[in-house]
């Protein structure tokens, strides 16, 4: 299956370089590029860069304000009497078809949208999504190993990548892989409602197919869930305690370790 056209070239910070980049370094780069695009009057590109900065540091005040300022500037540049642009019409039709499970129609609509705005991130990502859903995530662009997904699309944001692969895994009823993908999406955006719902739906489906022994699953999953809930309500001290308890249940667990790193970053930002 052919891959989607290349999307907006968001810097793939650290990918393929062997270097470890902190969220702060990613944030600084995306913010700098966003302000540069804004100065050139390219508010759509600026909004996408600011959005990427928010993935690096969720809920950052400066990035949030910059993002919505760019979105408002986009709206103000359009005539209020003007009908929805053709691009938006194709995108909305594609999203509706995706919601109905009509992926062939969705694919055609997103291709039309991308033809109008070559390189648009949202059209490119929507096209990637439906391509993966059509293949049920079994083609080379959707490997089973989560760690390999970092090198699929250089311009694809990690959250979008994990959600795409998680839904594809659910379609082929590989719920354990879906759990891993959605959990990885939550590490990128801990407060995201869509990823949280998808994660716990996948957990329930996985346990319904092949229940995990309570002694092995319940304490760890309970602590992780409590940690995510505490993170969502911004009680980072409580979240840290829950994730540390989860880590004690599964020493060296990569998910618990990453969650601890996240909340430690949030705690340092509060100080």
C-alpha positions, 0 to 999 in steps of 0.5 A, a space after each residue: 500500500 502506498 504511503 500518504 504524501 509527506 506532511 508538513 515537515 515538523 522537525 523529527 527531533 532526535 529521530 534517527 540521530 541516536 541523541 536523547 532530546 528532552 521535551 523542553 528542547 522539542 518545545 523550544 524548537 517548535 515554538 521558534 518555528 511557530 513564531 517564524 511562520 506567524 511572522 510570515 503570515 502563515 498562520 496555519 503552519 504556525 498553529 501546527 508548530 504550536 500544537 506540536 509544542 503542546 505535545 512536548 509540554 502539555 498545557 504550557 501557557 505560552 504555547 496554548 496562547 500562541 496556538 489559539 492566537 494563530 487559529 484566531 488569525 486564520 479565522 479572521 483572514 476569512 470572510 464570514 460570509 464565505 462558505 466552508 473552503 473546499 478543503 474543509 468540505 473534503 476533510 469533514 466528509 472524510 471524517 464522517 466516512 471514517 466514523 461510519 467505517 467506510 474507509 474507502 470513501 474516507 480515503 478518497 475524500 482525504 486524498 482530494 483534501 491533500 490535493 488541495 493542500 499538499 503537505 497538510 498535516 491533518 489531511 496527511 494524518 487522516 490519510 495515514 489513519 484510513 490506510 492503516 485501518 483498511 489494512 487492519 494494521 498488517 502492512 509494513 507501515 504498521 509493524 507489531 513491535 511498538 518500538 519500531 513505529 518511531 521510524 514510520 513517518 518522519 513528520 508524524 507526531 508520536 501521539 497520532 502514530 500510537 492512536 493510529 496503530 492502536 485502533 488498527 490493532 483493535 480492528 484485528 482484535 490484537 487487544 494486547 498490542 492495542 493496550 500498549 499503543 494507547 498507553 504509549 499515546 497517554 505518555 505523549 498526552 497524559 490528559 487526553 480523554 480519547 486516548 484514556 477511553 481507548 486504553 481502558 476499552 482495550 484493557 477490558 477487551 483484552 481481559 475478556 479474550 484472555 484474562 490476566 491472573 489478578 495477582 499479576 495484573 490488578 495492582 500494577 494496572 490499578 496504580 497506573 490508572 490512579 496515576 493517570 487520573 491524578 495526572 489529569 487533575 494535575 495532582 502530580 505529587 499523588 501521581 508520582 506516588 502511584 506510578 512509583 507503586 506501579 514500578 514496585 509491582 513491575 521493576 524496570 517497567 518502561 511504561 511506569 518509568 516514563 510516567 514517573 519521568 513525565 510527572 517529575 517534569 511537571 513538578 519541576 515546572 510548578 517550582 
